[in-house]
């Protein structure tokens, strides 16, 4: 299977995958779930995966893939987001804010892994550096700290925007040795969070 054994934490870990409110509300999914089956081996265990940005284009596809593979998804969505397309794929829907510590706690409860995928695009469109840091950077770091405290492995969804300015000698092919050279606030956010996790 696609899951790798994390010997440090004794659990499976997932390989890298290609305006908000303070209220947090947990709603159970309406669909009935079968009880977790006993794994045939360490790679086939059902996992509970916490996912930010679950209602977005990428988040919904991640949720669908995990659900199709038999995993349980805890999805964080904004109160203002449409979620009818993703809610059937979620075992737990956490309606709240990326900035809210209560949302982090509800999202990570009983999770085996975290996939961080959310970004507040509105502050990026407004090009407000201070609000961008307050809304996107600081909450992401807090979420990573909460996951680390609970020994939950993290998969971070980054972007090619971290390589906006590529070295000519790479001939357009980027590998893990290419330095991050973002060209805007979005790329800088992703590069900063990559560096923190590295």
C-alpha positions as CSV (number, residue, x, y, z in Angstrom):
1,X,0.0,0.0,0.0
2,X,1.0,3.7,-0.1
3,X,1.5,4.0,3.6
4,X,5.0,3.8,5.2
5,X,5.8,2.6,8.6
6,X,7.0,5.4,11.0
7,X,9.2,3.5,13.4
8,X,9.8,6.5,15.6
9,X,6.1,6.8,16.5
10,X,5.1,3.2,15.9
11,X,2.4,4.0,13.4
12,X,1.7,4.3,9.7
13,X,2.5,7.6,8.0
14,X,1.4,8.9,4.7
15,X,3.8,9.9,2.0
16,X,3.7,13.4,0.5
17,X,0.7,14.0,-1.7
18,X,0.9,15.7,-4.9
19,X,-12.2,35.3,6.1
20,X,-12.7,32.9,9.0
21,X,-14.7,32.5,12.2
22,X,-13.7,31.6,15.7
23,X,-16.7,29.3,16.4
24,X,-16.0,25.6,16.2
25,X,-18.7,23.1,15.7
26,X,-18.3,19.4,15.3
27,X,-20.9,17.6,13.2
28,X,-21.1,13.9,12.8
29,X,-21.3,12.6,9.2
30,X,-24.8,11.3,8.3
31,X,-23.5,8.2,6.5
32,X,-23.0,5.0,8.5
33,X,-19.4,3.8,8.8
34,X,-18.4,0.2,9.2
35,X,-16.3,-0.5,12.3
36,X,-12.6,-0.4,11.6
37,X,-11.4,-3.8,10.4
38,X,-8.4,-5.6,11.8
39,X,-5.4,-4.9,9.6
40,X,-3.9,-7.9,7.7
41,X,-0.5,-6.2,8.0
42,X,0.9,-2.9,9.2
43,X,0.4,-1.2,5.9
44,X,-3.4,-1.9,5.6
45,X,-4.6,-0.3,8.8
46,X,-7.4,2.2,8.6
47,X,-6.2,5.6,9.7
48,X,-7.9,8.7,11.0
49,X,-6.5,11.6,9.0
50,X,-7.1,15.2,10.0
51,X,-7.4,17.5,6.9
52,X,-7.4,21.2,6.7
53,X,-9.0,23.0,3.7
54,X,-11.2,19.9,3.2
55,X,-13.9,21.7,1.1
56,X,-11.4,23.2,-1.4
57,X,-10.5,21.7,-4.8
58,X,-7.4,19.9,-3.6
59,X,-8.8,19.1,-0.1
60,X,-11.9,17.5,-1.5
61,X,-9.8,15.3,-3.8
62,X,-7.5,14.3,-0.9
63,X,-10.6,13.5,1.2
64,X,-12.1,11.4,-1.7
65,X,-8.8,9.4,-2.2
66,X,-8.5,8.7,1.5
67,X,-12.1,7.7,1.8
68,X,-11.8,5.4,-1.2
69,X,-8.8,3.7,0.5
70,X,-10.9,3.1,3.6
71,X,-9.5,5.8,5.9
72,X,-11.5,8.1,8.1
73,X,-11.1,11.8,7.4
74,X,-11.6,14.6,10.0
75,X,-12.1,17.7,7.8
76,X,-11.7,21.4,8.8
77,X,-14.0,23.7,6.8
78,X,-14.9,27.4,7.2
79,X,-18.4,28.3,8.4
80,X,-18.9,30.1,5.1
81,X,-17.7,27.3,2.8
82,X,-19.9,25.1,0.7
83,X,-19.4,21.6,2.0
84,X,-22.2,19.4,0.6
85,X,-19.8,18.0,-1.9
86,X,-17.3,16.8,0.7
87,X,-19.3,16.1,3.8
88,X,-20.3,12.6,2.7
89,X,-16.5,11.8,2.5
90,X,-15.8,13.0,6.1
91,X,-16.1,10.9,9.2
92,X,-16.0,14.2,11.3
93,X,-16.6,17.7,10.0
94,X,-15.0,20.5,12.1
95,X,-16.6,23.8,11.2
96,X,-14.4,26.5,12.4
97,X,-11.3,28.7,11.8
98,X,-7.8,27.9,10.8
99,X,-6.7,30.5,13.4
100,X,-8.7,28.9,16.3
101,X,-6.9,26.7,18.8
102,X,-10.3,25.1,19.6
103,X,-10.6,24.1,15.9
104,X,-7.1,22.6,16.0
105,X,-7.9,20.6,19.1
106,X,-11.2,19.3,17.6
107,X,-9.5,18.4,14.3
108,X,-6.6,16.6,15.8
109,X,-8.6,14.6,18.4
110,X,-7.9,10.9,17.8
111,X,-6.0,11.6,14.6
112,X,-3.2,9.4,13.3
113,X,-1.9,11.9,10.8
114,X,-2.4,15.5,9.7
115,X,-2.6,16.9,6.2
116,X,-2.3,20.7,6.2
117,X,-3.7,22.1,3.0
118,X,-5.6,25.3,3.9
119,X,-4.8,28.9,3.0
120,X,-6.9,32.0,3.5
121,X,-6.8,33.5,0.0
122,X,-8.7,36.6,0.8
123,X,-5.8,38.2,2.7
124,X,-3.5,37.3,-0.1
125,X,-5.7,39.0,-2.6
126,X,-5.7,42.1,-0.3
127,X,-1.9,41.9,-0.1
128,X,-2.0,42.6,3.6
129,X,1.3,41.3,5.0
130,X,0.4,41.6,8.7
131,X,-3.0,39.9,8.2
132,X,-1.4,37.2,6.0
133,X,1.0,36.4,8.9
134,X,-1.7,36.5,11.5
135,X,-4.2,34.4,9.4
136,X,-2.0,31.9,7.5
137,X,1.6,31.7,8.9
138,X,1.1,31.8,12.7
139,X,-1.9,29.5,12.8
140,X,-0.1,26.9,10.6
141,X,2.9,27.0,13.0
142,X,0.5,26.5,16.0
143,X,-1.2,23.6,14.2
144,X,2.2,22.0,13.6
145,X,3.1,22.5,17.3
146,X,-0.2,20.9,18.4
147,X,0.4,17.9,16.1
148,X,4.0,17.5,17.3
149,X,2.8,17.6,20.9
150,X,0.4,14.8,20.2
151,X,3.1,12.9,18.1
152,X,0.9,13.2,15.0
153,X,2.9,13.1,11.7
154,X,2.3,15.9,9.3
155,X,1.9,16.0,5.5
156,X,2.2,19.6,4.2
157,X,0.7,20.5,0.9
158,X,3.2,22.9,-0.6
159,X,3.4,24.6,-4.0
160,X,5.7,25.1,-7.0
161,X,5.4,28.8,-5.9
162,X,8.3,28.1,-3.6
163,X,10.5,27.8,-6.7
164,X,9.3,30.9,-8.5
165,X,12.8,31.9,-9.5
166,X,14.6,28.7,-10.6
167,X,18.3,28.5,-11.3
168,X,19.1,28.1,-15.0
169,X,21.4,25.2,-14.3
170,X,18.5,23.1,-13.1
171,X,17.0,23.3,-16.6
172,X,13.5,23.6,-15.3
173,X,13.7,20.4,-13.2
174,X,13.5,21.0,-9.5
175,X,14.7,18.5,-6.9
176,X,15.0,18.6,-3.1
177,X,18.4,20.4,-3.4
178,X,17.0,23.4,-5.3
179,X,16.8,26.4,-2.9
180,X,13.4,27.9,-2.3
181,X,13.1,31.3,-4.1
182,X,9.5,32.4,-3.8
183,X,8.2,35.4,-5.8
184,X,5.3,36.5,-3.6
185,X,3.5,36.2,-0.3
186,X,1.9,32.8,-1.1
187,X,5.2,31.2,-2.1
188,X,6.9,32.8,0.9
189,X,4.3,31.2,3.2
190,X,4.8,27.8,1.7
191,X,8.6,28.1,1.8
192,X,8.5,29.2,5.4
193,X,6.4,26.3,6.5
194,X,8.5,23.9,4.5
195,X,11.6,25.2,6.3
196,X,10.0,24.9,9.6
197,X,9.0,21.2,9.0
198,X,12.4,20.3,7.5
